[in-house]
Protein backbone atom coordinates (compact mmCIF):
# COMPACT_ATOMS: atom_id res chain seq x y z
CA UNK A 1 0.00 0.00 0.00
CA UNK A 2 1.67 3.14 -1.25
CA UNK A 3 0.63 6.70 -1.97
CA UNK A 4 2.31 8.04 -5.09
CA UNK A 5 2.47 11.82 -5.07
CA UNK A 6 3.07 13.41 -8.45
CA UNK A 7 3.66 17.07 -9.16
CA UNK A 8 2.98 17.86 -12.81
CA UNK A 9 2.42 20.72 -15.21
CA UNK A 10 1.65 18.49 -18.19
CA UNK A 11 -1.66 16.59 -18.30
CA UNK A 12 -0.41 14.40 -21.18
CA UNK A 13 2.75 13.33 -19.36
CA UNK A 14 0.76 12.77 -16.19
CA UNK A 15 -1.62 10.42 -18.00
CA UNK A 16 1.30 8.49 -19.48
CA UNK A 17 2.82 8.15 -16.02
CA UNK A 18 -0.48 7.00 -14.49
CA UNK A 19 -0.86 4.34 -17.18
CA UNK A 20 2.69 3.12 -16.63
CA UNK A 21 2.14 2.86 -12.89
CA UNK A 22 -1.13 0.97 -13.35
CA UNK A 23 0.56 -1.54 -15.66
CA UNK A 24 3.66 -2.15 -13.53
CA UNK A 25 3.21 -1.45 -9.82
CA UNK A 26 1.88 -4.77 -8.50
CA UNK A 27 0.71 -3.45 -5.10
CA UNK A 28 -2.28 -1.54 -3.80
CA UNK A 29 -1.76 2.17 -4.43
CA UNK A 30 -3.28 5.58 -4.84
CA UNK A 31 -2.12 8.43 -7.01
CA UNK A 32 -2.26 11.97 -5.70
CA UNK A 33 -1.64 14.28 -8.64
CA UNK A 34 -0.92 17.93 -8.04
CA UNK A 35 -1.60 20.03 -11.14
CA UNK A 36 0.96 22.77 -10.75
CA UNK A 37 0.16 24.68 -13.97
CA UNK A 38 -1.65 27.47 -12.16
CA UNK A 39 -0.46 27.09 -8.57
CA UNK A 40 3.26 27.39 -9.35
CA UNK A 41 4.01 25.93 -5.91
CA UNK A 42 7.57 25.10 -4.91
CA UNK A 43 8.02 21.33 -5.15
CA UNK A 44 8.21 20.87 -1.37
CA UNK A 45 4.88 22.67 -0.90
CA UNK A 46 3.25 20.43 -3.51
CA UNK A 47 4.72 17.34 -1.85
CA UNK A 48 3.56 18.45 1.60
CA UNK A 49 0.05 18.99 0.24
CA UNK A 50 0.08 15.53 -1.32
CA UNK A 51 1.42 13.93 1.86
CA UNK A 52 -1.43 15.47 3.85
CA UNK A 53 -3.95 13.93 1.41
CA UNK A 54 -2.33 10.45 1.43
CA UNK A 55 -4.24 7.55 2.94
CA UNK A 56 -1.43 4.96 2.92
CA UNK A 57 1.56 4.79 5.29
CA UNK A 58 4.18 4.66 2.52
CA UNK A 59 4.82 7.70 0.34
CA UNK A 60 6.63 7.92 -2.99
CA UNK A 61 7.23 11.36 -4.47
CA UNK A 62 7.85 11.95 -8.14
CA UNK A 63 7.53 14.71 -10.69
CA UNK A 64 6.71 14.63 -14.35
CA UNK A 65 9.68 15.59 -16.58
CA UNK A 66 8.30 19.04 -17.31
CA UNK A 67 7.80 20.06 -13.67
CA UNK A 68 9.98 22.76 -12.22
CA UNK A 69 12.49 22.10 -9.45
CA UNK A 70 12.62 25.68 -8.16
CA UNK A 71 12.64 26.33 -4.42
CA UNK A 72 13.51 22.77 -3.40
CA UNK A 73 15.11 23.83 -0.14
CA UNK A 74 11.95 23.62 1.97
CA UNK A 75 11.97 20.42 4.04
CA UNK A 76 8.94 18.15 3.84
CA UNK A 77 6.86 18.63 6.95
CA UNK A 78 5.23 15.20 6.89
CA UNK A 79 6.97 13.11 9.56
CA UNK A 80 4.31 10.55 10.46
CA UNK A 81 4.88 8.42 7.38
CA UNK A 82 7.63 6.48 5.67
CA UNK A 83 9.09 7.98 2.52
CA UNK A 84 9.94 5.27 0.00
CA UNK A 85 11.71 7.48 -2.48
CA UNK A 86 11.85 10.60 -4.50
CA UNK A 87 12.42 10.31 -8.22
CA UNK A 88 12.06 11.83 -11.61
CA UNK A 89 9.73 10.05 -13.96
CA UNK A 90 10.33 9.50 -17.63
CA UNK A 91 7.66 8.75 -20.17
CA UNK A 92 7.74 7.85 -23.80
CA UNK A 93 5.03 10.28 -24.82
CA UNK A 94 5.50 11.92 -28.18
CA UNK A 95 3.37 14.86 -26.99
CA UNK A 96 5.38 16.59 -24.22
Secondary structure, DSSP 8 states (H G I E B T S, - for coil): -EEEEEEES-HHHHHHHHHHHHHH--S-EEEEEEE-TTT---HHHHHHHHHHH--SSEEEEEE-TTS--TTTTS-----SSEEEEEEE-----S--
